[in-house]
Amino acid sequence: MRRLRAGAVAVGVLLAMSYTAHADPIIGSFGIAGTEDVRLGAAVIDWGHPGDVFGPPTGGFQFTAGTGAFAGLAGSFGTILDLHSALHPVGVPINAVGFLTSAAHPEWEFTLTFLYPGVGTAAGCTNVPGDVCTPFSGSPFTITNLVGGGAELAMRLSGTVGDAVGPVAPFAGTALMPFATLSASELLAAVATGGYVQSSRGWEFSTDAAPVPEPASLVLFGTGLAGAAGRAWRKRRQ
C-alpha cells in the first residue's frame, strides 16, 4: 500500500508540473468591428473588401471592447480569414489556423474549428417581418426579417485560442451583419443576379473559462496511472 500511495502522489506531482510550467489560458470576451465592408457570395465570405472577392485572404478589424485577457485591446487592430465553402464546410470539424490575429498579441493563435448550420429553411426567406430562414442546406447563415424593415444576417462559429505556451481555450462567436433595406428574399435575389451582397459587420466573441487539456498533460497523466497500476499488480502478485 505504501508503494501504491507513493505512485499516486507521483501522478499528482506530474500533473501539477505540466500546468505550472505553462501560462494561463487566454480567457475573456471581446467585440470587433470590421474596417472594411464584407461581401457575401453563394460560396465565399470576403471580409476584406474592397478588392476582388477572391483577392486578399484576410480582412481587417478593430477591437471595440474586451474583458479578461482581452481588456485594454479596444482600438487595436487584427485580421480575419476569408471563408470558402470548399475549404470551410458547415456542420463538420474544420481546422482553419490563423482565423483571427491580433496586432497587439501576435503570439495568440485563433483556430476556427466549426461553423454551425443556419436555422430555418429556404421557404422562410420571405419579405414578411419576423420570418427567420436559412437560404439553403449547408449554409451557415440565419436571416431574420426585421419589423422596421430590412434584415439581419447571423452566423455562429467556434474554435480555440492559445499562445503556444499555455493551454488553449475554446471560444464561441456570433457574427451579425445588418442589411437596412433588403429583406431575406431580396438578399437571395441580389446574390442570384449580382453574385454577392455587401454589408458592414460586427462580431461578438467570448472564450470559455474551461481550458482544453494539453496533449502533454494527458500523456503524463496516462503514464502516471499506468505506473501506479503496474505497481499495484506486482504488489498483489507478491
N, C-alpha and C positions, 0 to 999 in steps of 0.2 A: 504493500500500500504506500510506503514511503516513496518508492521509485515512481509509482503512478502519480502521486501528488506533485513530485518534482517535475514530471513531464508536463502536467497541466500548467504549472507555473511557467515553464519554458514557452508554451504556446502563448500565454498572455504577454510575456516579455517581447516575443517576436512581433505580435500584433501591435503592441504599443510602439515599438521601434519603427514599424512600417508606416505609422501615421505621424509620429512626432518628427520624423526626418523630412516631412513634406510641409508645404504651406497649407493654409486653409483653403477650402473650396471657394469659388467665386459666387457669392450668394447676394441677392438683392433684386431690385426691379429697376426698369428704366423705360423711357419712351424715346422714340426717334421720329424725325420728320425728314422727308426727302428734300434734297437740294435741287432736284430736277423733277419734272413730271414723270409718270410711269406710262408706258404703252403696253396694253394688253391685247394680245392676239389669240388666235384659237389654240396655239401650242407654245407660246412664249410669253414671259413677263420680263419686259425690258425696264429695269429700274432706273437706268441712266440716260433716258432720252433728254436733250436732243442727241441725235445720232441715228445711224441705221438700227433697225430692230435687232439685227444680228451683228451689231458693231461691238463696242467695248463690253467686256464680260461682266462689268460691275457698274453700279450706280453709287452716287454719294448720298450721305445722310448726315444729320446733325443730331446729337443727343439733346433732348429737350428737358429731361429730368432724370433723377436717379436716386436710389436708396441703397444702403449697404455698401457693397464693394463698388457700386456704380455712382455713389454720392460724389458730387463735385465734377461730374463729367459734362454737365449741361453747358452747351456752347461748343464742345469739342466735336470732331468730325470722325467719320468712318466710311466704310464701303459695304455694299450689299450685293450678293451674287445674283446675276440674272438666272431665271429658271426656265428650263425647256422640258416639255413633257416627255421627250425621248430619254433624257438624262435623269429627270427627277419625277418619276411617275407617282401618282396619287395612291394612297392606301397600302403601300408596301414599304419595307425598310429601304432607306437610301443612305448614302454616305457622301454628302456634299461638304468637304472640308473647306474652311475659309468662307462660309456663308456670310458671316459678318466679320468686320475688322474694326479695331479702334485705334486711331492715330495716337491717342494718349497712352494706350496699353497695347503695343504691337505684339506683345508676348501672349495675349489672350487668343485662344483658338475656338471659334464657334463652328460647330459641325451640325448641319441640318440632317436629321435622320428620318423625319416623317412628315408628309403632307396629308392632312385629313380630307376626306371627301366632303364636298358641299352638301348642304341639307336641302331636301325637297326634290322636285322633279322638274323636267323641262316644261311640263304642262302648266306649271305655276308661274312661268315667266310671262306675265301679262302687263297691262297698263293699270291694273287695279291697285290702288293704295292699300298697303298692308300685306299683299301677296308676297310669299317667300319661295324662292326656287333655286335650283342649280341648273346651269344651262345644258349639260349633257353628262352622261355617265363617264366617270373618270375625271370630272372637273373638280378643282379644289375650291371653287367659288360658291358662296351663298349670297344671292342677290335679294334685297328687300326693297320693295317699293315704298317710299316714304309718304306719309299722309300729306305733307305740304308740297309734294311734287318731287320729281327726281328719284334716285335710288342710291342705296349704299351697298357696296360690294365688300364682303368679308372673306378672309382666308385664315385658317388655323394651321399651325405647324409646331413641331417640337424638335429638340436636338440636345446637344451637350456643349458645355463651355469649360475650358481648362487653360492652364498656363504652362503645361509640360513639366510642372514641378509638383503642385498639389493635386489632390483628387479632383476629377471632373464632376460637374454638377449638371443635372438635366435642366433644360429651360423649355418654356412653352410660350408661344406668342400668337397674337391675332393681328392681322393686317386689316385696316379699314380704309377703303378708298371711296370717296364721295363722287357722285355724278348729279350735279344740281338740276340738270334739265332733261335727263334721259331716264325713262323707265326701264324695267328689265327687258321687255320686248324690244324697245328701241336700242338698247345696248347690243343685243344679239343681232339686230338688223344692221347696225353700224359695222360690227365685226364682219358680217357676211358680205357686205358690199365694199367696205373700205379696207378690210384686213386687220383693223385694230381700232381700239378706242383709247383715249388719253385722259389722264386724271392726275390731280395731286394725290398725296398719300400720307398716311400717318400710321405708326405702329405702336403697340404697347407690348412689352415683354416682361416676364418675371422668371427668375431662376429658383428652382426648388431648393429647400433647405437640407434635403437629404442627399449627400454626395453618393455617386456611384462608386462601389468598391474598386480599388485599383487591382489589376491582374497580379501584381507582385504581392499585395496583401493576401489575396486569395490563395496564391501558391504557398506562402509562408504558413497560412492557417492550415491548409491541407497537409503540408509536410509535418507540422507540429502534431496534428491529430493522428497522422499515420504513425509517428514515432511513439506517441503515448499508447496507442492501441497495440503496437508491437511489444512494448514493454509489459503491458498488462497480460498479453497472451503468453509471453515467456514466464511470467510470474506464476500463472496458473499451471503451466507445464511442470514447473519446479515443485 
